Amino acid sequence: MKNQMDTINTEEAAAQKTREYWAKLTEYEGPLDILLHFVKEDELNIYNIPIAKITKDFLDYINYMTSLDIEVAGEFLLMASELMKIKARMLIPSVAEAGEEDEEDPRLTLIRKLLEYKRFKDASMEISKFEDEARKIYSRSYFDNDEKEFETEFEIDPSLKNLTIFNLIKGYRNAVLSVRKEIVHPIELLNVTPELQREFLLEFFKSHSEIDFHELITNMDERMLVICTFLSILQLALEGYISIYVDRENLSKFTLAKAGIEIV
């Protein structure tokens, strides 16, 4: 009677395992995904994988796929071969000669692959979660009486229609990278601010009609000076003192020109 009960329990366990394989057959994205599932399901220590057990589970999975006449992809067979190789190396005792370091654990490469795959999978799940949350958010339409996010008393210069903040930032980055870099050890306090550079530019455009941005900062060796100059350019363009013209062939290149408002 006991033997019959053991047989029944064994058959039920096998049937349950078969149902689990069948239900999850299409969920796995590759051999690493299956191994990660085995580690999580059996609560194994990913840093100390019982290679014999995980190899057996993986081979059982492949055999089950084969029994269903499902073609086994080459990457699954390659992983099976790698697991068998690791298992064989674990069974063969390593004898280190005098003066030599102990041989590296054969599982380390597999552990690194699993950890890297787990990081990517966790990140992918987080992104999917954010996407699901974003789908639940609905924004209302815009109404004429809504308060404008940004208003200015100045009329927008037509030359700015092709200008975007991304083009400005790209042009600024290209210009900064071209500035000569000098190794300076002493710490010096720079007397430079966006306000001072604004006054400098106003004075400059009293006697000049236009200048290329890259040419303007060519001799500016200090990065803070370039930053303050760039900020003052944006402020003067907003105030209507200068216009910014974008090169149609190179949108990251732009020219500064005196605008309609008189500089006194």
ROLUM-119464 format. One record per residue (C-alpha): x, y, z. Coordinates in pm, whole numbers, padded with zeros to 5 digits, always signed. Layout:
XYZ
...
END
This chain:
+00000+00000+00000
+00283+00235+00091
+00459+00168-00240
+00139+00246-00428
+00101+00576-00240
+00463+00666-00311
+00409+00592-00680
+00095+00806-00686
+00273+01093-00510
+00565+01069-00751
+00333+01073-01053
+00139+01370-00912
+00464+01559-00850
+00579+01485-01206
+00241+01595-01343
+00259+01916-01139
+00611+01985-01271
+00487+01919-01625
+00202+02166-01579
+00447+02426-01449
+00673+02379-01752
+00375+02397-01986
+00239+02714-01826
+00577+02888-01832
+00710+02750-02157
+00655+03072-02352
+00754+03310-02071
+01128+03256-02080
+01337+03487-02296
+01647+03268-02300
+01857+03019-02105
+01966+03278-01847
+01601+03360-01781
+01532+02993-01704
+01832+02962-01473
+01729+03280-01291
+01382+03132-01245
+01529+02814-01094
+01743+03022-00855
+01443+03229-00743
+01198+02935-00725
+01425+02721-00507
+01556+03022-00310
+01914+02940-00403
+02213+03159-00323
+02308+03308-00659
+02667+03351-00535
+02694+02981-00441
+02487+02797-00701
+02446+02419-00649
+02559+02338-01002
+02444+01974-00995
+02085+02066-00908
+02053+02358-01148
+02206+02150-01429
+01953+01872-01369
+01661+02120-01369
+01784+02280-01690
+01829+01946-01868
+01482+01836-01750
+01341+02151-01906
+01515+02087-02238
+01400+01724-02239
+01044+01838-02178
+01062+02084-02468
+01193+01803-02688
+00910+01571-02579
+00660+01832-02701
+00833+01839-03041
+00942+02197-02976
+01264+02289-03150
+01531+02373-02895
+01725+02688-02986
+02100+02666-03016
+02155+02901-02721
+01975+02654-02491
+02195+02366-02606
+02503+02585-02565
+02403+02666-02207
+02340+02296-02136
+02690+02219-02263
+02838+02494-02048
+02656+02366-01738
+02780+02012-01798
+03134+02142-01840
+03114+02336-01512
+02969+02033-01335
+03254+01814-01463
+03516+02064-01348
+03353+02079-01004
+03373+01701-00971
+03740+01681-01065
+03961+01780-00768
+04206+02057-00846
+04563+02006-00728
+04751+02334-00705
+05125+02315-00736
+05350+02485-00484
+05360+02860-00531
+05051+02866-00754
+04724+03028-00660
+04408+02822-00620
+04216+02768-00943
+03924+03003-01004
+03578+02869-00918
+03435+02728-01246
+03097+02885-01161
+03221+03245-01154
+03160+03318-01524
+02805+03183-01500
+02740+03381-01180
+02858+03703-01347
+02628+03641-01644
+02331+03574-01416
+02394+03886-01206
+02426+04104-01516
+02110+03954-01668
+01925+04004-01339
+02021+04373-01332
+01891+04427-01686
+01572+04234-01615
+01502+04428-01294
+01560+04757-01478
+01328+04645-01759
+01057+04561-01507
+01091+04904-01343
+01057+05077-01681
+00749+04867-01761
+00601+04965-01425
+00657+05335-01499
+00498+05292-01841
+00193+05125-01685
+00159+05413-01437
+00198+05668-01717
-00089+05508-01910
-00318+05581-01615
-00245+05955-01631
-00468+06171-01850
-00405+06542-01902
-00688+06780-01969
-00706+06996-02280
-00578+07354-02296
-00828+07637-02249
-00793+07997-02366
-00832+08135-02012
-00552+07921-01873
-00257+08112-01735
+00034+08108-01977
+00344+07937-01849
+00570+08208-01994
+00489+08559-02108
+00711+08847-02217
+00651+09205-02319
+00905+09170-02599
+00810+09051-02944
+00985+08727-03036
+01248+08781-03304
+01157+08593-03628
+01517+08473-03650
+01455+08257-03345
+01192+08040-03513
+01450+07772-03600
+01630+07803-03268
+01579+07548-02991
+01738+07518-02650
+01897+07193-02768
+02073+07372-03054
+02196+07639-02816
+02327+07385-02567
+02494+07185-02845
+02660+07499-02980
+02770+07597-02631
+02916+07249-02572
+03109+07254-02903
+03247+07595-02822
+03351+07498-02470
+03529+07187-02596
+03731+07399-02837
+03852+07638-02567
+04214+07586-02475
+04257+07394-02153
+04538+07507-01927
+04654+07329-01613
+04642+07592-01339
+04747+07499-00989
+04699+07825-00793
+04340+07895-00685
+04229+08236-00808
+03904+08418-00741
+03752+08516-01077
+03574+08848-01083
+03317+08745-01341
+02937+08729-01332
+02658+08714-01593
+02580+09078-01510
+02937+09189-01585
+02938+08994-01912
+02603+09149-02003
+02759+09494-01970
+03059+09375-02172
+02835+09256-02456
+02629+09574-02457
+02949+09774-02488
+03074+09538-02761
+02762+09577-02977
+02783+09954-02961
+03069+09928-03211
+02998+09589-03374
+02696+09470-03567
+02745+09094-03534
+02985+08818-03429
+03003+08440-03440
+02954+08287-03095
+03258+08062-03133
+03471+08360-03234
+03344+08556-02934
+03468+08303-02678
+03784+08191-02860
+04015+08378-02623
+03819+08297-02308
+04042+08048-02129
+03830+08017-01815
+03521+07797-01839
+03330+08010-01587
+03382+08310-01814
+03231+08116-02106
+02933+08010-01894
+02862+08365-01776
+02891+08494-02132
+02648+08232-02260
+02393+08318-01990
+02421+08690-02064
+02363+08621-02437
+02036+08445-02356
+01932+08736-02133
+02011+09001-02397
+01823+08802-02663
+01523+08784-02431
+01539+09159-02372
+01556+09224-02746
+01902+09381-02762
+02053+09108-02979
+01928+08845-03223
+02053+08489-03257
+02078+08352-03611
+02111+07979-03664
+02319+07831-03945
+02077+07622-04153
+02348+07375-04250
+02480+07341-03895
+02210+07402-03636
+02463+07401-03351
+02641+07703-03500
+02490+08047-03444
+02570+08414-03491
+02490+08704-03258
+02371+09030-03415
+02255+09367-03289
+01874+09380-03279
+01620+09660-03306
+01642+09802-02954
+01900+10079-02938
+02191+10023-02702
+02276+10335-02505
END
